[in-house]
Amino acid sequence: MGRILAIDYGTKRVGIAVTDPLRLIATGLGTVHSSKVIAFLKAYFEKEQVDCLVLGEPKRMDNTPSDSAVHVEGFLKLLKKTFPAMKVERVDERFTSRLAFQTMIDSGLKKKARQNKALVDEISATIILQSYMERLSNSF
């Protein structure tokens, strides 16, 4: 069984999280500059078996696409073109940044550490992945 990899796409940085091989635990993998994410994924796929990508879907409170959705859609097209055999799932990413920030507070990070936007993106990707994994476990 391969891993599941989640992506929190942004125009500057991309947060990435991945499951363990048994798909029990979601762990932040880091952040990558958006211009280097495809190369990062190619290299990662050579080392690890990944069966599914989970891409955050930015939405407004009224369930319509947010302003950043156009960028995510462009990235989704690039993903499908580059990795045509890879399954790609979408997950609503509303509130992930707020949840990530709250997680940082709850874990006792100092204010300066909480200003690290790369860490927020990584935690957001982990939250997206956890949400997807919960959805999978509830479907059984």
Residue, then its C-alpha position, 0 to 999 in steps of 0.5 A: m500500500g502506498r502513501i497518500l501525499a497532501i498539498d496545500y498549494g500557494t503561489k509562493r510556497v507549497g505545504i506538503a504532508v504525507t502518510d506513513p506506508l500503512r496510512l495511519i499517521a499524517t506527518g508534515l513533510g515540509t514546504v517547497h517553493s511553488s516553482k520547484v514543487i513538480a521537481f520535488l514530487k518527481a524526486y519523492f515519487e522515485k523514492e517512495q510509493v505514493d498512490c494518491l495526491v490530496l490537493g486543498e480546494p480553496k473555498r469561501m464561506d458560501n462554498t464558492p471558489s476563493d480568489s486563489a482557486v484559479h491558481v490551484e486549478g492551474f496547478l491541478k492541470l499541471l499535476k494531471k499532465t505531469f502525473p497522468a496515472m496518479k489519483v488526485e482527490r480534492v479536500d476543502e481547505r477552509f480554516t486550515s490556516r487558522l487551525a494551523f496557527q491555533t495548533m502552533i499556539d497550543s503546542g507552545l510555540k513562541k510568537k516569533a516561531r508562529q510567524n514562520k509562514a512555511l510552518v503554517d503551510e506545512i501544518s495546513a497540509t497536514i490538516i488537509l491530509q488528516s481531514y481526507m483520512e478521516r473522510l476515508s475512515n468514515s466511508f467504511 
